[in-house]
Amino acid sequence: MIDSVVLGIVEGLTEFLPVSSTGHLIVVSDLLGDNGDKGKVFDIVIQLGAILAVCWEFRARLAKAFAGVASDPVQQRFAANLFVAFLPAAIVGLAFQKAIKAYLFNPVSVAMALIVGGVAIFLVERWYARHGAPRVTNMDDMTWKDALMVGLAQCLSLIPGTSRSGATIMGGMVFGLSRPVATEFSFFLAIPVMFAASGYEMFKNRALLDARDLESIAVGFVVSFAFALLAVKGLIRYVMRHDFNPFAWYRVALGIAVLAYFHAA
């Protein structure tokens, strides 16, 4: 049960920060000795708790989108942008998921991705600071091409340790979105992506779980929801005045620590 609480906290705090929740779960699960097939399914299930936190935080915006999708051009464009951004990772993920799980779901690969991703954040933030005002400062002004570029950037997050939010936010900033817009769109894009990925993995691996697992899953789910809600609220406030360089330093430091630990082990 303690493991469920720990993993729920890790998932909730890291899912929407540019630090890779999958990478953290792989490393922490390995340290807890729970990185088998059933443990991986557990990690996927509790992701739903985190995504429901986003749905709750943005419930008014989502309700507005659903209500206006049939008649409001702005909401129609919003829905279309989410669909366009969703497609690239969905296609690439289905094509390469077996190879990714076979060769990259391990702490050393995660550590390398954390370090490389941290350096990438430094470079993007440096570029962003030098290129003046962003082209898109309101999410409703995004075009389908903007959404496609973010979706293509999201494909990088299929590598464990890269970070889905990190790839989409940094990609959005490079392609002309302001930091707040890139962050907000990343939150919304997570909803179809994570529901689809979690639903698919749960269905495919349903035989691995039984009634005895329900209690630990419920605990991890609730804890993940609570801490994800805190993380989302905090990140929204943070990006209004700060850059992502502290997260880059954290990624590099953690990656080096993980490499050192598992090399010594």
N, C-alpha and C positions, 0 to 999 in steps of 0.2 A: 504493500500500500504506500509506503514511503517513497518507493521508486516511482509510483504513479504521480505523486505530488511533485516530486523533483522534475520529472519529465514534462508535466503540465506547466510548471513554472517556466522551464526552458523554452518550450514551444510558444507559450503565450508572449513572453518577453522578446523573443527573437524573430517571430514570424514576419513582422512588418518593419523591422529595422534592417538596414543594409549589412547584416552580419551573417546571414545564412542560418535559418532555423534547422534545415535538414542537416547541415554540417554539425551544428551543435548537438542535435539529437543523436547523430551517429557516434560522435566522440563520447558524449555522456552515457549513452546506452552501452558502449563498449566498456567504459569504466565501471558501469554497474553490472557488467556481465550479462546483459540482456539484449544482445545485438543479433539474435536469431530471427527466423522468419516471422514468428509470432510477435516478437518485439517490434519489428518493422511495421507490421500491420497496426499494432497499437499506436505507433507514432503517427501513422496516416490518419487513424480515426480521430485522435485528439486535435488534429489540424482543423477539423470541423468546428471545434469549440472556438478556435481563434478566428475563423472566418465569420462565425455568427456574431462575434464581437464587432466586426466591421459593419455587418448588416445592421446591428443595433445602433451603433454610433451614427451611421448615415441613413437611418430609417426614413427620415423626412425626404431626403434627396432621392432615395430609391422609390418611395411611394409616388413622388412627383414624376419620376421617369416612367413608372408603370402606368400611371394614370394618363400621361400625355403621349405615350408611344404611338397611339392610333391616330392622333390628330396634330400634335405639336411638332413642328419641324426641328426644334432644338432638341427635344427629347428623342426624336427619331434618329438624329445625327449622333447623339450620345450612345444610344443602343447599338447603332451600326458601328461606331468606333470601337466599342467593347468587343463586338463580334470579330471585327477585322484584326484587332490586337490579339485576340484569343487564338486565332487559327494557326499562326506559325509554330508556336510551342506545342500545340496539340498534335500537329502533323509530325513534327520532328520527334516529339516525345514518344508517340506510338511506334515510329520507325526504329528508334534506337534505345528504347527503355531497357531491353534485356542486356545489351552490351554495357550500358551505363551502370546498371545494378551489379553486373558481374565484375567489372573492373574498377569502378570509381567509388563504390560505397564502402570506403575504408578510411580510417583516421589519417593516414599519410596523404592520400589524395585530397582529402578535405583540407588538411593543413596547407598544402601547396596552393589550393584554390583560394583559401583565405588570404594568403600573402599576396598572390597575384591580384586578387580583387581589391585588396587594400591599396596597392600601388596604383591600380586603375582609378580608384576614387581620388587619390591625390592628383593624378594627371587631369582628370575631368574637372575637378574643382579649380585647378590652376587655369585651365583653358576657359572655364566659365567666367572666372573673375576678369579675364583679359578681353572678353568679347562683348562687353557692354550689356545693354538691355536685351532680355530674351524676346523672341518674336511672339510667343503666345503667353499671355498673362491671365487668361480666363479659360477654364476647361471647356466651356461651351463654344469657344472659338477654334478648337482643334478640328483639323480636317482628317479625312480617312487616311491620307498619306502620313500625317503625324502619328496616327494610331498604328499604322503598319510598321513604322520605324521602331516604335516602342515594342510592338509584338516581336519583331525580329531580334531586338536586344534581349527580350525575355528568353529567347532560345538558349542564351548562354547560361541561364540559371538551371538548366537541366543537369549541369555539372555540379555535383554536391559540393557545397562550400562556397559557391559563387554568390548566391543570394538572389532570389527572385525580385524582391523589392529593390535591392541594390542595382541589378541589371536594368530594370525598367525605369527607375528614377534617374540613374546616371545616363542611360540611353536617351530618355526624354530631354534631359538638360542639354546633351550634345546636339540633339535635333531641333532645338529652339524653344523648348518649354521652360517656363520659369521653375525654380526649385519647388515652390508650393504646388503649382499645377502638376508637375511631374509626380510629386508625392501623392497628391489626391487621386490622380488617374491610376497610379499604381495600386492604391487601396481598392478602387472599384474593379480594376482588372483582376485582382486576386479572387474576387467572388466566383466568377464562372470557372476560372482556372482551377482553383482549389476544390470546388464542388465536383468538377468533372474528374480530376485526378483522384480525389479521395473516394468518390463513388465507384470509379472503375477498379481501384485497388481493393476496396472492400468486397466488391462482388467477386473479383477474381480469387481472392484469398479467404473467402467466407468460411471455408472448411477448417481453417486453422484456429478459429475462435469457437468457444462454446459458452454455455451459461455461466460457468465459473469465472469467466473473464469480465463479465458485465460490471461488477463492482469496481474493479481497477480502472476500466475504461470510463465509467461514469465519473470517478474522481478526477482522472486526468483531463476529461472533457471540461468539467466545471472549472477546474483550476486554470486550464488553458484559456477559457473564455474570460475569466476575471483578469488575468495578467495581460492578455492581449488588449483588453479594453483600456487598461492603464497605459500600455505602450502606444496605442494609437492616439489617445488623447495627448500624451506627452510629445509624440513626434510631430503632431499637427502644430503645437505651440513652438516647438524647437525650430522647425524649418522656416518660420517667419523671420527669424533674426540670425540664424547660425548656418554654417556650412556643415558638410559631412566629414571633414577631416578627422575629428575625434574618433569616428567609427573606423576610419582607415587605420589609424594608429592601433586601435583595439584589435582589428583583424590581423594586422602584421604581428603584433605581440602574441596573440593567441596562436596563430599559425606556427610561430617559432617555438612556443612552449609545447604545443602538441607534437611537433617533430622531435623535439628534444626528449620528451617523455617516452614516446613510443620507440625511439631509437635506443634509449637506455634500457627499455623493457625487453 
